[in-house]
Amino acid sequence: MSSVARQPDLPALALSDFTVVTSLGAGRATTIAALREGKSGLSPCTFDAVPFVTYAGEFADLDAVKLDDEFASFDCRNHRLAAVALREEGFVESAAAARERYGARRIGVFLGTSTSGLRQTELAYRRRDNETGDLPSDFDYERTHDTYSLARFVRASLCLAGPAFVVSTACAATAKVFGSAARMIAAGVCDAAVVGGADTLCATTLYGFSSLGVMSEEPCRPFDVERRGISLGEAAGFVLLERPRDTSDEDTVLLLGVGESSDAYHMSAPHPDGIGARLAMERALAAAGLRAADIDYINLHGTATPVGDAAEDRAIVDLFGTATPCSSTKGFTGHTLGASGVIEAVISTLGILHGFMPGSPHTRAVDPAFRSRYVCEGSRARIDRAISNSFGFGGANCSLVLGRAA
């Protein structure tokens, strides 16, 4: 495999453990099974009885999830989904083992979200006092909606005491925290980190994207010639990052490089030439010491919007040419906004570990104007190196390079 000199500023970090929860269900096994079967988690949206037709990726029975008494003050939709993710895959035990290795103060918590617990505030406003307009006395903004509340909840759940913050850069949020963690570890501020985050459905998001005219009335169809917009979803995912302890283990996946850019072209649209997207990918490759030809698969941002998909296709072709296979997995999960970075990094990691390249459910005919090698049907494939793209409103772009340790 050809390569270039790796940038020395950030270490390669192992994804020692990870957990994922989407509309496909909870856990790695459920997720990879759905990817193999081409089974989508999208269904007609019934959330909050919205008065318009759209599809969404809602996690089943989330309202029935209860937080323990110790965490009752954190109760909100976002933290419930985060709790489901933390309880999966033995992640709590992995965090505890890391705590034994490094100490609670040496493990950082760097998370991302877009709307945080906004749903809890929506419900509180519906219960305002009719005469005074006061919010209900049991509404705890600090622990349920404040952006940092997610980090506060995760730190408490995992008994961690290291540095912590939450990034809110729209759809790039939970990709950018991988870079945050790598920089903090490189600087010696911590020895390991829990990264990821959660975003859940709320009325504000649904009505907001509807008002923008970018939501599809059918399941989203990324890169399709008749794509009509996004399908929203909700998800949570967490990854334990630390310096690799065994670089000879083929089942160890590493974070090899992070690339970030901010094109600031438009508040909600990317530069039509994909300039910011390309720059993020170029920087991620440089950080990993890899060439474009070294990448076996690209997990696209691919939201199924006319402008966004066209810009990303151009960026891919300009940098990788027309041979590197790529796909968007948002037809499986919906666009999970602030959680999409970690979810799609996990999906890319599952592809590496299981030798499977995800397809694109609902995409019927790729736009003939596109030149990238877009994969519609999932298939077995050896993937050693993958890039996962996340591009957010305002021009916040982030690409992650993931690959086998051996």
N, C-alpha and C positions, 0 to 999 in steps of 0.2 A: 504494500500500500504506500503510495506516495504521500509525502507530508512536507510541511514547512516548519520553520522553527516555532516552537510553542512560546507564546507570550508568557513571561515568568511571573506576572503580577498576581495571578490567581491560581490556587492549587486545583488539581483534579480531585473531585470529591465523590465518594461512594454514596449511592442511594441505598443505605443499609437496610431500610425497610420503608414501605409505603402502603398507604391505604386509600381507597377511593369509594365514593358513593355518588351515584347519579340516578337518573330515571331508569337506567338499565337494571338497577338494584344495588346491593351493597357488597363490596368485596372484589378482590382481584379475579377469583375464579368465575364469579357471575359475569364480570365485565368481559373477560377474554372469551367466555362461552358465547355471549351475545355478539361480539365482534365476529367470531367464526361463523355464527349462524346468520349473520346479516340482519339481526333482530334489532329494530329501532325501539327506543323508549318514548317516542313522540306519540301523542294522542290528542284528540280534540280538547281544547282548553276549557275547563270548567272552574278554574280558580277564581274565587271572588265573584262569580257570576258575571264576568265581563260581558258587555253588550255588543261584542263584535266576534267574528269568526276567526280563529287562529288555532294553531297547534302548539303544544308546550310539552316540555320534558319535566313532569312533576314527580317527585319521589313519593311513592305510595305510603299512605298512613302516617305521614309525618306529624300530623296533629295529635296522634296517639302516643308519640314518644314523650316520656317524662324524664325530667332531670332529677337527680337525687336531691334529698332535702338540703344537703350542703351547698348545692348549686341552684337552688330554687330561685334565688334573686337574679340569676342569669337567664331565666326562662324566656326564650323567644324562638321564632322559627329558625333563624340562622344558627343559633347555638344548639338547637336540637339536632339539626343536620350535621353540624360539626361533631357532636357527641356520638352520633351513629358511626361516623367515620373513625373516630378515635377508638371506639370499642371493637372495630373490625381488625382482623389479621394479626391479633396479638400486638398491636402497635403500642399499647400502654406498657406491655412487658418489655418491648424493645427500648422504649424511652427510659424505663426504669433501669435496664441494664446499662444504658449509656450514662445515666445519672450515677451509677456505681463506678463507672470507669473514669468519669471526668469531674463529677460533683455537680450539684444542681445549679451553681452559679456560673458554670462554664459551658452551659448549653443555652444557646440563644433561641428565641422564638420570633420568626420573621414571617408575617402572614400578609395576605392580600384579601381585599373584598371590594365590592363596588357599592352596594347599598347597605351593607352590614345588617343591622336589625330594623331596618326601616318599616318592615311589616308591623312590628310591635308599636311603633309610633302611630301608624295608620289606625290600628285598633284602639289606641289610647285616645286619639282625636275623635273617634266615633263615640266614645264614652264621656266626652266633656260635659261639665255641668251646664245645663241649658240656660241658667240664669247668669252665671259668672264667666262661663267659658273656660273655667279651670280644668286642667287635665286631672284624671283620677289620681288619688294619693298613692296608689300602688304602682304607678308607672315609674320605672327606674331607668331613666335615659342612660345614665352612666354605664350600667351593666348590660343593657339590652340593645341600644341603638348606637351609642358613641362608637366611632370607628375602632378605637382601641379596645373596645369591650371584647372583641374576638380574641385578641392576644391575652387579655386578662383571664378569660375563661379557659383557654388552652393551657396557659401557664399553671393555673390552679389545678386543672384536671390531671396534668402530668407531673405536678410537684416540682416545677422548674423555677429557677430564680435568676437566670442570666438575663442579658440585655434583650429587649423585646420592642418591636414596633409593628405597625400595620401600614401597608402601602395601599393607596387607593388611586390607581391610574387606570380606571375603567378596565377594559378587557385584557390589559397586559399585566395587571396587578400581581397575580400569583405566578407569573413567569419571572418578573423582575425581582421577586424576593429570593430566587435562586442566586442571582448576582449579589444581592445584599448579603446573604449568608456567606458566600465565597469571600467577599471582601472583608467581612468581620472575622472570619477564621484566618485569612491571610494576615490580617493586622494583629492577630494574637488576642483579640478581644474575647473570643470564645473558642472552644475546641470542637464543638459540634453544634448543629442547629436543627430545629424543627421548622420546616417551611411548608407553605401551602395556603389553605384558606377555604372560605365558604361564601357562597352567594345563593340566596333563595328568592323565590317568586314573591312579588308584592304588587299591589295595585298600581303604585306609582310607576314601576317599570313597565308593566303591561300597557297602561294608558299612554305613557310617555313614548314608547316605541311605536305604538299605534298612531299617535299624532304626527310622528315623523314620516309615516307612510312607508315604513321599511319592514313590516311584519307580513308574512305570507299567510294566506287563508288555508294553505295545505302544508304538509310537512316540508321543511326546507329542502331545497335541491341544489346544493353547492355546485358551482361550475356548470350547471345545466343551461342549455340554450334558452330555456323558459323559466329560469330561476325568478322568484318573485319576492324574495326577502327572507328574513330570519324566522326561526322558531326559538322562543326563549326556553331556557331550562334552568334547573337548579342543581347544585352539586357541592360536594366538599371533598377535599383530598389533603393528605399530609405526607410529608417525606422526611425521614431522618437522614441528614447529611453529615458526613464526617470523613476524615482522611481515610483512604482505603487501608484495611488491615491485611488483605490478601489480594494482591494484584494478579495472582495466577488463577483465580477462580472465574471461570467463564460465566457463572451465574451472577457475578457482580457487575452491575451497570454503573458507569461513572458519569458525572456531569463534567464534560470535557471543556466546554466553552460557553460563555454568555456574551451576547451582543445586544447592545441597546442603541436606540436612536430616537430623535424627536424631530419629525419633519414640520410639525405645526402648520401644515398646509391649510387645514380647515377644521372647524370644531368637530364635525362628525364624519368627514369624508377623507380618505387617504389621497395623497398626491396621485394623479392618474397614471404617472409613469412608474409608480411603485418605488420612488427614490428612498423613502424612509425604510421600507421593508427590505430593500436590497442592502442598504447600509447596515441594518441590524444583522442580517445573515452574514455579510462579509466580516463584520467584527466578531461574530461568534466563531466563524471558521478560523480567523486569525488567532483568536484566543486559544482555540483547540490545537493550533498548528496543523490544520488540515486544509486540503484543497477541495473545491466543489466536487471533483470526481470521486472523492473518498466517501461521499454520503450515499447511503443505500436507499433512504426513504425520507420524504419530507411530509410531516403532518402540518397541513396548511391551516392558516387562520380561517379561510374559506367560509364566510358567513352566509353565502347565497344572495348577497346584494349585487345588483348589476355593476356598480362602480367598484366595490371592494374586491370582488373576485377577479375582475379584469385587471386591476392594478397589481394584484398579487401574482397573477399569471405572467404578467410582463416582467415583474421582478425575478420570478423563478427562471424564466427563459433567458433573461439577460445574464444571470449568474451561473445557472446550471446547464443551460441548453435544453434540449428536448428529450433527453434520455432518462433522467432521474425520475423514478416513480413518485407520485405524490397523491395525497387525498385529504379531504376534510372529513373529520369524524363527527361533525355537528349534526349530521343526519341521524346519528345514533342518540346523542344526548341533548340536542338542542344547543343553543348558544348560552353557555352558563356564565357569561359576563365575567365578573371578577374572578371566578373560580376556573375559567377555561384554561388558563396557563398551566396550572398544576394538573388538571384532569388530562389534558392532551399530552403533557410530559409523561404522565403515568401510562397512558395508552401507548405512547411511543416505546416506553420501557417494556411494557408487556409484549409488544411486537418483537422487540429484540430478544427477550427471554424465551418466547414461545415460537419464534420463527414464523411469524404471521404478519402479513401486510394487510391492514384494514381497508375495506372498500368504502363505498359511499351510498348507503341506502337512500332510495328516493331519487337519486340522480339517474335520469333516463338517457339523455343524449347530451354529451359534453358540447359546450358552445364551440362551433366550428371555427370561430375567430381565435380561440385559444390554441396555444402551441405546446404547453407543458404536457407531460405524460400523466394524465389524470387517471387514477385507478378507480373503477366503479365496483368491481367485484373483488372481495377479499380472497387472498390465496396464501399458501405456504411460501415462505421466502426467507432466506438467510439475510438478516439485517444486523450488521455490525456497528454501523454509525447512522444516526438519525438526527434530523433537525426538527424542532417543534416551534412553530411560529405563533406569536400572540401580538395583535395590533389593536390598540385602544383608541377611543375618541381623543381628539386633541393632538393626534400624531405621536402617541407613546407606543413605541415598537420594541419588542424583545424577542430574540431567537435563542434557543437553547440547543446545544449539541450534546447528545447523549450517545454513549457507546460502551461496548464490552470492555471489561478490564483486561481480558486476555483473548 
